[in-house]
Amino acid sequence: MNKTTRAWLTGGIFGGLIALISGGLVGFLAGIIAGMVTGLLVAKHVVQRTPMEGFRRGAQNGLIAGMFVLVGQLLRGLLINPIIDPHHAGLHAVYTAALGGLVLSGLVAGLFGAVNTLPAPRNRAWSVGLIVLLVLAYPWLDQLLELRFMNEIIPVIVFVLMALGLNIVVGYAGLLDLGYAAFFAIGAYTTGLLASPHLGVNMSIWIAIWISAAVAAIFGLILGAPTLPLRGDYLAIVTLGFGEIVPIAVNNLDKLNINILGYNVVKDFDLTGGSKGLNPIGRPWLPFIGEFRADSPIPWYYLILIIMAFSIFFIMRLRDSRIGRAWMAMREDELAASSMGIDIVRTKLMAFSMGATFSGFAGAFYGSYISAIFPSSFAFDVSVMLLCMVILGGMGNITGVIVGGLIIQLADRLFLPQLSQLVQKLFEKSDIAVLKELNFASDFRVLLFGLTLVIMMNIRPEGLLPSADVRAELHSGDDDDAVVATGVKQTV
Amino acid sequence: MAPILVAQGIVKQFGGLTAVNKVDFELEAGSISSLIGPNGAGKTTFFNMITGLYVPTSGSFIFAGQKINGLRPHEVTRAGIGRTFQNIRLFAHMSARENVLVGQHTRLRTGLIGALLRPKRVRDEEAAAVTKANDLLDYVGLSRQRSSDSAKNLPYGDQRRLEIARALATDPQLLLLDEPTAGMNPQETDDLTKLIRRIRDERKITILLIEHDMKVVMGISEKVTVLDHGAKISEGLPYQVASDEQVIEAYLGKGAAAHGKSGRKSSASSPSA
């Protein structure tokens, strides 16, 4: 398949599916997404000379992708909507959104195409700039189109932030961690204890968030210590254990008793609120904005974006430093790394604690945002979800992890629930008795999620945006691996 | 000259198997020496004990006046011993330059805070490290165009050279090369032999080789030590060792030594036949 074809096909499928599943004014958003994906892919693979040519090429392909959005939108508006809601009105809106999606797709793709014709370092900066602009403008778009996605999107970003932290451990240092949600829990509970009336501390969230990150980092070291001699599968099992221990411990720390030499020092002390959890957790306060409120998500959105931006910046710096190199060397060959002067113990512990730090930030923010935390929010499936985000996006690649994280999280929180509701409604309206009995909305969400993963991993085992060498690894034969021996065969 | 490395009564047992048995060994500073012996003689085990990957069952290593057994591998490297591996162990998915940068790890000081804030000191250090990496790649004869390639995409001979560059990046006083010419054609072997000699002559680095290619061993070593079944059976100048009956026997089996001159010749000119 030609690279250009692949570009508009990818963009078109994304946009078309979103339009089909969500319908309504989401069509505009679907158009923007289709245009962005198409524009970026075209710009990446095809060289254009002038901005005009770039714009034309981008817009052409964007319009083709936009056709998918148009078709999706029309299918939804003209075929599906009448079935699930016979009394609905507003064909007018269907046509507007369909055409709007088409135009926006062409426009956005054209913009990305044009920007790409700038000289080498600037084209990248401008592409990133455009994306940042879209992200910053999103709350406005959300209001304009009455999408009401903000409350879903904020936790999505929290999860992407955690995936970036996990990427340090798994992607850079090569340590498979199946219990990463534990650090999320530790961050959230530290904030919960410090910034709520539960212990009477009521600390400001601006201080609590730093303490939470530090506490998570310390727990990173504590988890790291017993895993030092282990690698691969064994390491994964130990981290799995830790991931199980933390939520269970939190659940049971509502009647804490400590006996020292027969004296009951602490009696029935309620540390974590048990399964009832902790609430209310304090919210941030800023001059001019006042205290952040649950019903106005915009300040929260920008706050998590700022945390995200700083995290990405620092993770990139770590990656490109002496420490990042040590992590990657350790991932490639632990024994050779130690023989080249890398202190494996220090480097591993550093990876665990740095990974945990970002999760601690995420947990603190999440606790404050949701205002109530429960042990069940940090179960094993959270760790698995995060690992999926890292692997699907492309291990070791920041952009890949962000894209993978966004896709999985948006699918899981927005589009799959909408899809399953849609199917549910279709079933209810159908004449087949068995289908009417099925409770699709609640039962099949996880199935759809699993199915998505299976399909994605078969199409692109290296993840969506792999670092270049991983792709080479997976798509070449085993012949060049024979040259560089990485096994531990150090016998005479 | 004073010895840079002294091994006293080194023993290594794996369960019931004695891999290295009471080996005494001295390495003169600034020399090129070879460690030879049939397969399974304990040569690589000996290397692994020097570099801290294995801990000797008994005996001690003294490097530049400091006892180094019991140190962990990275501490040995910091003390000034660099090494390469018998079966190349590069960081396969990192570029050639990054491999050499990793080698400089112990000589750089950037910590967590420095990496995050990247003050001028860190930027300068990093720039110097990159310059040094490029210089080392030039020195071992890897072309500039190749330096951004993944290590695993380099031709075999270049991978061997890169391993040496990476080991040199640790600023060693002593360089241990484990079969550096294995799998090379005669031309490449010749070039590498020259490189090894240059490293000693220009950088004053003491070199200890494990080598099976007798031409290389006889050509550049100033001293040859022969191990067989974990024990030192002979030591001395190359020609002395080549004519040692015990050595010929170890390589060719009992009776070979009795054949006289022809046996000696073959042991000197061909690898462990």
Interface residues (C-beta under 8 A of the other chain):
Chain A: F314 R317 L318 S321 R322 I323 G324 R325 A326 M328 A329 E332 D333 L335 A336 A337 S338 S339 M340 G341 I342 D343 I344 M350 M354 S467 D469 V470 A472 E473 D480 D481 V483 V484 A485 T486 K489 Q490 T491 V492
Chain B: A19 N39 G40 A41 G42 K43 T44 T45 N48 T51 L53 R72 P73 H74 T77 R78 R83 F85 Q86 N87 I88 R89 L90 F91 A92 H93 M94 E98 L101 V102 G103 H105 T106 R107 L108 T110 G111 L112 G114 A115 L116 R118 V122 E126 S150 A151 K152 N153 Y156 Q159 R166 A167 A169 T170
